[in-house]
Amino acid sequence: MTPRGNSRVCVFAVSFCLFSGVLTGFSSVTDRRQTVSLSGKWRLTNGNGSVSLPAEVPGCVHSALQQQGYIQDPYFRFNDVSYRWIAFDNWTYTTTFTASTQLRTKQKVQLVFDGVDTVATIWLNEIIVWKTDNMFRTYDFSVRDLLKDGDNELRVSFLSPVLYASERRKAHSAYRVPPECPPDVQKGECHVNFIRKEQSSFSWDWGPSFPTTGLWKDVRLEAFDVLQLLQVSSVPLYNSSLSQWRVQVELLVDAVQTTNGRITLSIAELDSEQTFQTQFLPGKTKNSFTLHINTSSQVKLWWPNGHGDQPVYHLAVGGFQDGFLILNTKSKVYFRTVELVQEPIVASPGLSFYFRINGKPVFLKGSNWIPAHSFQDQLTPAVLRNLLQSAVDASMNALRVWGGGVYEQDLFYSICDEMGIMVWQDFMFACAMYPTEDDFIQTVREEVIQQVQRLKSHPSIIIWSGNNENEAALATDWFSIPVSQRPLYLKDYVTLYVNNIRAIVQEEDQSRPFLVSSPTNGAESEQEGWVAANPYDPHYGDTHFYSYILDCWDWRNFPRTRFASEYGFQSWPSFSTLQPVSIKEDWSYTSNFTSHRQHHENGNQQMLLQAGLHFHLPNSTDNLKRFTDTLYITQVMQAQCVKTQTEFYRRSQSEIIEGKGHTMGALYWQLNDIWQAPSWSSIEFGGKWKMLHYFAQSFFAAVLPVGFEDDDTLFIYAVSDLSRDLKLRAVVTVYSWTDLDPVCTLKSDPLPVPGGSAAAIFKQPVAALLAGCGRCTRLTCLLTFHLEDSSGQQGPTNHHFLCSPKDAQGLQRPNITVRHIVAISLIYLFIYLFIYLFIYTEIKHCMEAVM
Ligand code: BMA
């Protein structure tokens, strides 16, 4: 085999290939398997041939155009609109490669595409090998007989995703499948629900419209004579009556012909091994085996972050035929159980909704994950790791991979496994109705099978969820569907999410729960025919709640839900993030740029309205200062709002008030950003933490004091995620706005705080508290408080304002000076010193040698 162009060629002396999964390791076998990577430099041309350029695979048209200098940074100023034409054109990727005789004489040669975005015809040597329509699937085809000596040409011709979606919409004439188009403020494209690609790529309320096109994952040839292993999955299951673990292992194998063999599964660390006689049938087959774990071995469990470690085991899989090794691989295994508990609660109508991990109820603390880049090929492992590390640094234990983005890459889930981040995994359907034509259902079925098989070995994924907000959209009639047509839409909904997606998931994965939607009433929605009358009912399931008008400092404005899977407030990113994608004339809150980047109707006004409830709004006469101050105040507002709401949810975990409570999850919207724009995120595009993320470090702390007022009485709750019980007292310190020395300090008596609970430990009318303290009114003083036991302070210090800071009396300009310490000059100094010493010693040695 001769490498050609930039195609990378590799030959492995192995009999199998792993497309994805939690896999490591290869070893030698009887049959030399060959892999030829076809990733690297391809040629890219547009529809009429007027643009032709080199393009990297994996990649996309936008990235290629930018890398070759045809376009500027698509994120710069208004370029999202200027470059709209790219998604309206058809584009063709071409490469040539040689296929050696050795490769072509293999029994089977597969052409594998790990990801095609999205609607394309694939040609090999002028013969159509396949047509694709789904970016979430892998595609592979048998191509041995199409390969020839010398140059082979591989061509992938893409249709414009926007025009394709519009064509599909036109073809669906019987009834509407709403929404037709996104709101104008999003400056996006229409009918994204007709194409199986990242739904937010046609624009979202936090993101630009960049409907990408391209080969977004690897391409290669796989050649073999006997069989190859496409994927291995391992799912541990626990039998509580026998107190025994077993690992369900599935091998997805492509065999040239019926192959008899022996499979050995072993986990050496657990002293467990079993051998099975098996027969691989020709073609692609799924082969299941169960490895029973030796009951005398002590299995260490995988725990969410903050609840324990994430110990890993290694499953070895060996396959033998007539004494020869025909397959050999290793896979990581983590042991844990997950249950979604929905059962009656005393003194509360409805059902509970919480997760039990390894039998222990766990409060989910975290956020929602959106695609971290419009161009997935530009999302580096370092950025991914940094974002996930930031989640852990803020004491999060859970993230929801939201249904309008992409099923994330393997690395994302592997890092979550390692860090103990629980993943609520949506299927990729969001805020829309979807068609149910046969070809649509078929491609979705294949997508779901592939994704579940790829991801089910990850302990981090604790739940599958069918879609984002589509139950709510139907139930609360977002799209003004005439009553007479409702049954039609309900039928389509059940067809897609229940009869297909849920059925597949239940067949493929018995190790974790499945919910049809988010938000949903869960078991109650099921009772009501899968679409509840009110999926936002706080007595059932999870809720999404947004209000930008009501005062976010007043906890009474929040629903006391069982599980808050979305809530949040927008803020602007900092100036240092905006500056590189803007110019001077953009730097005002009323500029075209500022309104262009805002994709949520009235978003910029809402932020000021909310901030203005408690803070003086910036009014500097220096335009730039007023702009940067405004960006800043939106972050202060967001941080304080999400803090209040999250603390309300955390302190509601052990109570039922007026029939509501037992809240067991707080996932705010949203963790990350897709570009430099205002959004609900706590981390800016580029990785910089907003003020909210620093606040999250405290409000998600394992032990947290929460202060709030009810009827002019101050309450302090102690919230504890620990497994052990504590005995805590609250220490309240009263400060005047004018002074850094406290006015007075109060201490409550120590009270028991059981592990995994929230308990009231301090209660006092504010008037009495201030009177006892002397020299204080609501306007002149504020409170800080913390928890302590006999060993000292537990958890962070928190604060409680007795009035809005805009009404505070005595608040003074702090007059803080920040000095940058130029670490770099110190480094230079050390380098100079080092060179000087080196030269000095060398000269000294030379001199000594000469003398
Ligand atoms: C939620 C999400 C997203 C959206 C967010 C903010 O409902 O599911 O669709 O970005 O609200 O509006």
Residues whose N, C-alpha, C, O or C-beta is under 5 A from the ligand:
A	BS01	BMA	D205 N468
